[in-house]
């Protein structure tokens, strides 16, 4: 593939054109475009691993579930779905990770790794968050039973990200569990940079990935 083809692919990826449509528009095979899109997503993941800054200040935390065909929840989650933990720094960025479960141990471990102690943490009343107050965080709980938001105790920002991500992921008509973390990090990247020049950022990420492989 030529450099020109790569630049066009990055542009079409930025515009959220499917791999199928991009292959037709550029006259490239579908497997080739699919592989290139995969490389772009891997460059996003590689860059996110290099940016392990702790979130701080006022932070919203929540879990959500993606994929699966079964409707309805079984307790906190749903059978066949992938649990995802999200942390959003108000007036800052969001970080999301696939997690094995929503136990207190898992959520606390993720929090300690990603949120600076002393931060104000907003969550719902799920009991797995109860130990946060003993780990150096000021923990305030949202009451979803109330009709209106009161003061600063809400997690609307993170709920906005869940909607943002799910609306885009549904367009892929199913993503394998193996590839799902790549697509999830793409959503994180798009959300955190929704006001920035994605084409320029993606081009730099591809160049950095290639440079690190040499």
C-alpha positions as CSV (number, residue, x, y, z in Angstrom):
1,X,0.0,0.0,0.0
2,X,1.1,3.5,-0.8
3,X,1.4,6.4,1.7
4,X,-1.4,8.0,-0.1
5,X,-3.7,5.0,0.5
6,X,-2.8,5.1,4.2
7,X,-3.7,8.7,4.5
8,X,-7.0,8.1,2.8
9,X,-7.7,5.2,5.1
10,X,-6.9,7.3,8.2
11,X,-9.2,10.0,6.9
12,X,-12.1,7.5,6.3
13,X,-11.5,6.0,9.7
14,X,-11.7,9.4,11.2
15,X,-15.1,9.9,9.4
16,X,-16.3,6.6,10.8
17,X,-16.7,5.0,7.4
18,X,-17.1,1.3,7.7
19,X,-14.2,-0.9,6.4
20,X,-16.6,-2.3,3.7
21,X,-17.5,1.1,2.4
22,X,-13.8,2.3,2.6
23,X,-12.7,-0.7,0.5
24,X,-15.2,0.1,-2.2
25,X,-14.3,3.8,-2.2
26,X,-10.5,3.2,-2.4
27,X,-10.6,0.2,-4.6
28,X,-8.8,-1.9,-2.0
29,X,-9.8,-5.4,-0.8
30,X,-12.0,-5.7,2.2
31,X,-9.5,-7.8,4.2
32,X,-6.7,-5.2,3.5
33,X,-8.8,-2.4,4.8
34,X,-10.0,-4.4,7.8
35,X,-6.4,-5.1,8.7
36,X,-5.4,-1.5,8.3
37,X,-8.3,-0.4,10.6
38,X,-7.1,-3.0,13.1
39,X,-3.6,-1.4,13.0
40,X,-5.1,2.1,13.6
41,X,-7.0,0.8,16.6
42,X,-3.9,-0.9,17.9
43,X,-2.0,2.4,17.6
44,X,-4.6,4.0,19.8
45,X,-4.3,1.3,22.4
46,X,-0.5,1.5,22.3
47,X,-0.6,5.3,22.9
48,X,-3.1,5.0,25.7
49,X,-0.8,2.7,27.5
50,X,1.9,5.4,27.4
51,X,-0.5,7.9,29.0
52,X,-1.1,6.5,32.4
53,X,-1.8,9.8,34.1
54,X,-3.9,9.6,37.3
55,X,-7.3,11.3,37.2
56,X,-8.0,13.7,40.0
57,X,-10.3,16.3,41.4
58,X,-14.0,15.4,40.9
59,X,-14.4,12.0,39.4
60,X,-17.4,10.0,38.2
61,X,-17.3,6.2,38.2
62,X,-19.7,3.6,36.9
63,X,-19.8,0.2,35.1
64,X,-21.8,-0.7,32.0
65,X,-22.3,-3.8,29.9
66,X,-21.7,-4.2,26.2
67,X,-22.7,-6.8,23.6
68,X,-24.6,-10.0,24.1
69,X,-28.0,-11.0,22.8
70,X,-29.8,-11.6,26.1
71,X,-32.2,-8.8,27.1
72,X,-32.6,-7.8,30.7
73,X,-30.2,-7.8,33.7
74,X,-29.3,-10.6,36.0
75,X,-28.4,-8.7,39.2
76,X,-25.9,-6.1,38.3
77,X,-25.0,-7.3,34.8
78,X,-26.4,-9.4,32.0
79,X,-25.5,-12.9,30.8
80,X,-23.2,-12.9,27.8
81,X,-22.3,-9.2,28.1
82,X,-18.9,-7.7,28.6
83,X,-18.5,-5.6,31.8
84,X,-16.7,-2.3,31.4
85,X,-15.5,0.1,34.1
86,X,-15.5,3.8,33.4
87,X,-13.9,6.8,35.1
88,X,-14.6,10.3,34.1
89,X,-12.7,13.4,35.4
90,X,-15.1,16.3,35.3
91,X,-13.8,18.9,32.8
92,X,-11.2,16.3,31.8
93,X,-11.0,12.9,30.1
94,X,-12.6,9.5,30.4
95,X,-10.9,6.2,30.9
96,X,-12.5,2.8,30.3
97,X,-11.4,-0.8,30.7
98,X,-12.8,-4.2,30.2
99,X,-13.0,-5.9,33.6
100,X,-13.5,-9.6,34.6
101,X,-16.3,-8.8,37.1
102,X,-17.8,-6.0,39.2
103,X,-16.6,-7.2,42.6
104,X,-15.4,-4.8,45.2
105,X,-11.9,-6.0,44.8
106,X,-11.9,-5.5,41.0
107,X,-13.4,-2.0,41.1
108,X,-11.2,-0.8,44.0
109,X,-8.1,-2.1,42.3
110,X,-9.0,-0.2,39.1
111,X,-9.7,2.9,41.1
112,X,-6.4,2.9,42.9
113,X,-4.5,2.5,39.6
114,X,-6.3,5.3,37.8
115,X,-7.5,7.9,40.4
116,X,-5.4,10.0,42.7
117,X,-6.1,9.5,46.4
118,X,-7.8,12.5,47.9
119,X,-10.1,12.9,44.9
120,X,-13.9,13.3,45.2
121,X,-15.5,10.2,43.7
122,X,-19.1,10.0,42.6
123,X,-20.8,6.7,42.1
124,X,-24.2,5.1,42.4
125,X,-25.2,3.1,45.4
126,X,-23.8,-0.3,44.2
127,X,-22.3,-1.9,47.3
128,X,-18.9,-2.8,45.5
129,X,-18.0,0.9,45.9
130,X,-18.6,1.1,49.6
131,X,-14.9,0.5,50.6
132,X,-13.8,3.6,48.6
133,X,-14.1,5.8,51.7
134,X,-11.5,3.7,53.5
135,X,-8.9,4.1,50.7
136,X,-8.3,7.8,50.7
137,X,-11.2,9.0,48.6
138,X,-14.1,11.2,49.5
139,X,-17.0,9.1,48.3
140,X,-20.4,10.5,47.5
141,X,-23.3,8.4,46.2
142,X,-25.9,9.2,43.6
143,X,-29.5,8.3,44.4
144,X,-31.0,7.2,41.1
145,X,-34.4,7.0,42.7
146,X,-34.6,10.8,42.8
147,X,-36.1,12.4,39.8
148,X,-33.8,15.5,39.7
149,X,-30.1,16.0,40.1
150,X,-29.1,17.8,43.2
151,X,-25.9,19.8,43.5
152,X,-22.8,18.0,42.2
153,X,-23.8,14.5,43.2
154,X,-24.4,12.9,39.8
155,X,-22.7,10.7,37.2
156,X,-24.4,12.2,34.1
157,X,-21.1,12.8,32.4
158,X,-20.1,9.2,32.4
159,X,-23.6,8.1,31.4
160,X,-23.2,10.5,28.4
161,X,-20.1,8.5,27.4
162,X,-21.9,5.2,27.6
163,X,-24.5,6.5,25.2
164,X,-21.8,8.0,22.9
165,X,-19.9,4.6,22.8
166,X,-22.9,2.3,22.4
167,X,-24.5,4.4,19.6
168,X,-21.3,4.0,17.6
169,X,-20.5,0.4,18.4
170,X,-23.9,-0.8,17.3
171,X,-23.0,0.2,13.8
172,X,-20.5,-2.7,13.6
173,X,-23.3,-5.3,14.0
174,X,-21.4,-7.3,16.6
175,X,-17.8,-7.2,17.7
176,X,-15.9,-10.3,18.9
177,X,-14.9,-10.4,22.6
178,X,-11.3,-10.7,21.5
179,X,-11.4,-7.5,19.4
180,X,-13.8,-5.6,21.7
181,X,-11.1,-3.9,23.8
182,X,-9.7,-2.3,20.6
183,X,-13.1,-0.9,19.7
184,X,-13.6,0.3,23.3
185,X,-10.4,2.2,23.3
186,X,-11.3,3.7,19.9
187,X,-14.5,5.1,21.6
188,X,-12.4,6.4,24.5
189,X,-10.1,8.2,22.1
190,X,-12.9,9.7,20.0
191,X,-14.7,11.0,23.1
192,X,-11.6,12.5,24.7
193,X,-10.7,14.2,21.4
194,X,-14.1,15.1,20.0
195,X,-13.1,18.7,19.8
196,X,-9.6,18.0,18.3
197,X,-8.2,17.2,14.9
198,X,-8.6,13.4,14.8
199,X,-6.8,13.0,11.5
200,X,-3.7,14.7,12.7
201,X,-3.7,12.7,16.0
202,X,-4.3,9.4,14.2
203,X,-1.5,10.0,11.8
204,X,0.9,10.7,14.6
205,X,-0.2,7.5,16.4
206,X,0.5,5.4,13.3
207,X,3.9,6.9,12.9
208,X,4.7,6.3,16.5
209,X,3.6,2.7,16.3
210,X,5.7,2.1,13.2
211,X,8.7,3.8,14.8
212,X,8.5,1.6,17.9
213,X,8.4,-1.5,15.8
214,X,11.6,-0.6,13.9
